[in-house]
Amino acid sequence: MDTSFICHAYGLIGYICTKTEYKGKTIFHYLEKNPQKIRCEECKNHRLVHNGYRIRRFTSVPIGGKRVVLIVKVHRLKCKSCGKDKYEDVPFSSGNHHYTNRLSRFVICLLKMMTIKDAASFVGLSWDTVKDIHKTYLSNKYQSVSIKDVEHIGIDEFATSKGHVYMTTVVDLITGAIIYVHRGKDTAVLNMPFFKHVRYSTSSRTRKVARMYLPLFHLSTNSFRGNTR
């Protein structure tokens, strides 16, 4: 298969396709790194000794309704210069995942239009895998949420574990974004680190944000009035 197509369709830079097979509704591409691109990942030296290889399989973005599987030969290399002895890194996939980063981004796009079950069926992954992709995306995106432009918030609670455990959420009323989640409900939310940060921060920007919150606190409960001075 043309190297340019491999690069642009799957984002596989520095790889060559040695064979392609078509079995039912699945396309199999057999890949390995271009020998001219192989370097020691520690010192970038090209003087390497091949100590075998292993085969890894990755699900990639589907094409024309067909599932695409990449079968990659991953070489074990020992550098004659620095002595590093390890398997090649696979830059188009993270950790031990059996799907590509490009497929992960594609799944996130699909989840904006369909359910986890539908997305899993479309790309050929399990429901649990698609759920994990979504959780990782949300965790990275909302790990640190800025409140510098927030002027109005809403506070609500919901029950988990059949009503025995409660979580409280703080929401930006303008954008609808969830900016904080805390275990507990009622007056217990006053102990949330979120409010402590708003009340006691010494930065001028945060003090302005705190003043924006105060009117809403007063409208909520007497407890807020007594704890936001």
N, C-alpha and C positions, 0 to 999 in steps of 0.2 A: 504494500500500500504506500501511496505517496507520503513522504515525510512531512510535507507542508500541511496535508490534510490532518495528520495525526496531531500536529502542533496546534492548528487553529480549531479543530473540532473538539479536541480533548484537553488542550493545554499541556501537551507532553513535549516539553522542550528538551532536546538532547537525546531523544529516544528514536529508535528505528523499529519498524514493524517487519518481522521476519515471516509472518504467515497470518492469514485471515481465514476463519472457518465460519460457515453459516449452518446452524443446526436448529431447525424449527423456528421459533421466534427469538432466537438469541444469536448475536454476532460475537465471535471470539477473535480478539486481536492478540497475537503473540508478540511481546515486546522485549527489548533489552536496550540498555544504554549504548549509544553510539561509541564504539571503541576510541574514536578520536576525542571524545568528550570526557573520558574517564580520567579522573585525577584523585589524588589523596585528599579526602575531605578535611584533613588536619593541616597539612603543609602545602597542598596543591601540587605536589610533585607527581610526575607521570610515570616514574619508575616503580611499577607495582608487580606483585606476584599474585596470581589468581589461586585462591585456596578453595575452589569449589563454588557452588551456588545453591540457592533455594528458589522455589517457585511460589509466587504470591498471586492471588486472584483479587481483582478489584472490580466492583460494579461501577460503571460510568454512566454518563448522561445517555438516555435512550435516543435512538434515531429512527424516525419513521415508524414508531410504535414497536420497535424491536429492542429488546434488552441488550445492552452492550457490556461484555465482560473483558477486562484486560488481564491477560496472563503474562506476568512479568518475571523475567529471569533476573534475580537479584544476586550479583556476584559478591563473594567474600574476597576482600583484597588486603594484602599486606604491603605496606609502604617500605621500600628499601632505604628511604631517607630517615623517616622519623620512627619507623617500627610499628606504626598503628596497624592493627589487624582487626577488621570488622566488616560487616556487610554494608553494602552501599545504602545510603539513605534514599528513601522514595519521596521526592519533593512534592508530588501531586496528591499525597495522602498524609494524614496526621496519625502519629502513633501506630497502633495495631489495627486501625480501622480497615474494613474490607470494602470501603467505598472511597471514591475520589473526592477531593475538596470541591471540584467543580460540580459534582453531583450534590454535595451538601448544600451549596449555594442555590442550585436548581430546586431542591426540595423546599428551601425556605420561601422561594418565589411561589411554588405550588401551594404552600400552606396558607397563603394570603387569599386563595381562591377556592380551596377545597379542604375536606377533612383529612385527618392523619391517615385514616383507613384508605381513602381514595388516593392520596399521594403515594402511600406505600405500594398499593396495587399498580399504580402507573409506572413507577420507577423500578419495581422488582425487589424492594426491600421489605423487611418485616415491619410490623407496626411498632415494635419496641425500638428498632433502629431509627425509624423516622422520628419517634417521640424523643429519643436521646439527642438527635440532631437539633430538634427544635428547642429542647431544654438548654443545650449548650449555647445556641444562638441567643436565646433570651438572657441567659446568665451573663454572657459577654457584653451584650448591649446595655443591660440595665444594672450592671455591677456597681457603677458609680454614676448616679443621676444628679445633674446640676440643678440647684434650686434658685440660682441667682436671678432668673427672670420670672419666677413664679409669684403671682400676686394673689390668687384666690385658691384655696384648697377645700376639698371635701373629705370627710372622715366617715368611713363605713366599716362594718364588721360582717363576717360571714362564718358559718360553722363548717367544721371538717370532722371527720371521723364520727359520723352519725350524730352530730350536734354536741359532742362532748369536748371538743377543742375549738377555740375561736381564734380567728386572725383578724387584725385590724389593718385597713389599708388607708393610706393618705394619697389623694388624687389631685392632680392639677385640674381645676374645673374648666380652664380655658382649652387645654389640649386633650384632656381625658387621660393623660398618661399617669400610670401608677408610679409615684415617686418614693414610696416607702411602704414596707409591710412589717408588721410586728405581731408576735404571739400575744393573745390576750384580748380583753374588751373592756368597755365602760371606762371607769376612771383609771384603770391600769395603764391605759395608753399614755397617760401623763408621764410615765417613767420611760417612755421610748427614747432611745438615744437621739432620734430625730429632733424632738422638741428641746432636748438639752443642748443640742448643737445650735439650734435657732436662738435660744435664750442667752446662752453664755459665750458664744463666739465673740472674739475680740476684733474681728475684721470689720471694717466699715461697711463692706458689701453685705455681710451677713446681718449686721444690725438693721440695715434697711429692709432686708427680707423679713426679719423678725417683726418689724413694725407693720409690715404688710399683713402678717399673719394675725396680729393682735385683734383687729375688729372681728374677724371670723371666730377667734377663740371666745370672745365675749358673747357672741351670738349662739355659741354651742351650749355650754353649761357653766354654772357658777364655779365649778372646779377649775375650768380653764382660766376664769377671771382671777382666781387666787394664785395661780401658778405661773403666770406670764409676766409678772412685774419685774 
